[in-house]
Amino acid sequence: MTDKPGEHPDPHADLAPRSPLLYDLEEGTVIYRLHKAGRDPIFFGRTGDNRFDAPDGSYGVLYAGEDEYCCFIEACGQVTGVPSVSGAYLDQRNRGEITVTQAMILIALSASAGLARIGADGRLIDGSHSAAQRWSAALRKHPTNPAGILYRARHDPAKLAFAIFECSVGVFQVHNKRLIARSEKPEVVRRDSGSLSIRFDRSLATINALEYIRTSDPVFRQSPLVMRTPGRHLKLD
């Protein structure tokens, strides 16, 4: 018996004439990365290990989050169900605040109809990497000439993440910071799950404002019809 829904289908032959939902990543927007200390936060990966990497390694992809919380859970939540992150791991990480100095157009998979307009579904975000990589290559060639993809983070779909196709590093301005002050290094950071919250409690408050309590996030105090995005404009065509 087939386990449904199965693998996400490959990009459709009629993808080019379709009208994806587009998102304006405006000049001056700040996005965030968690990266290894000593390395440049602007890194267009070609390893094939990540969701929207080029399937043939022909272009690089920069991954970032709408805020520090997004990069933290995406970087530190890779092993689902593991309830802690070592202080040693965190001590080897920096967080980069990246200002976009030139507006970019992204294909938005995060908003209502974003997936349906291109003939995709949620498996593109949380399913097989190989299928998503084939879609990455197809979307990159779309006539709208997108600079990347806006999507919902797999480890916390309330957060928005960016996959930006390789471009000039000159369109980014970086302010790099240590994730943990050396005098404040914890031995372990716990991750406890509740009905509506995930809390990194041993003390992400100490770790430079990375305390992660979703129930205190302003998005939960808004109307459920309001989607919080890091910029202002969603385009239908």
C-alpha positions, 0 to 999 in steps of 0.5 A: 500500500502506498504511503500517501501523499508521498514524494512531492511531484517535480516542477510542472512543464507549464511552470513558466506561464504561471504567475507566482506570488512575489515578495519585495525584499526591500532595500534596508531590510535586515535579515539574519544568519547563524554561522560558524565563528571565523567564517564570512556570514555571506555564504552561497552554499553548493553542498547539496545538503540544504533544501533549495540548493542547486541540484547540480551545484551550478549556483550557490544559495544563501540561507537566512531568517527573518529574525534571530529566533528563526536562524536559531531554531533552523540551525539548532533544531536540525535533529528533531526531538533532541532536547538540548544544544551544547554551550560549546556548539553555541560558543563556536557560532556568530550571528550576522545581521545582514542589511539588504542594500538593493531591493530583491524580488522573491517567489513567496511560498509562505503566504496563502496561495503561494504554493498553489499558484505554482502547482506545489504543496507543503511537501516542498517546504518540509519534505524531500530535499531532492524534490525541493532542489529541482523546484529551486532550479526551475523557479530560478529560471522563471520569467519573473527572474526571482532573486530567491525564495521566501518560505516558512521555516521547517522547525517553526512554520510561524517564522519566515526564511529566505533562500537567496540565489547566488548574487553579488556580495555587494548587495549585502552589508554585514554586522557580525556579532558573537552569539554568546559573550565568553563570560556568559557561556552556558553548558547546555541550552534546554528546549522544552515543548509546550502546547503553544510554545518552545522555550530555550530556557538555560538561558537564551536571555543570557545569550544576547536576546535569543530567548525563544518563547513563541507565546510572547511573540507579538504575532500571537496577539494579532488577528489570525488573518494577519500574516507577519512578514519582514517587509511590506509588499506581496505582489500577485503578478 
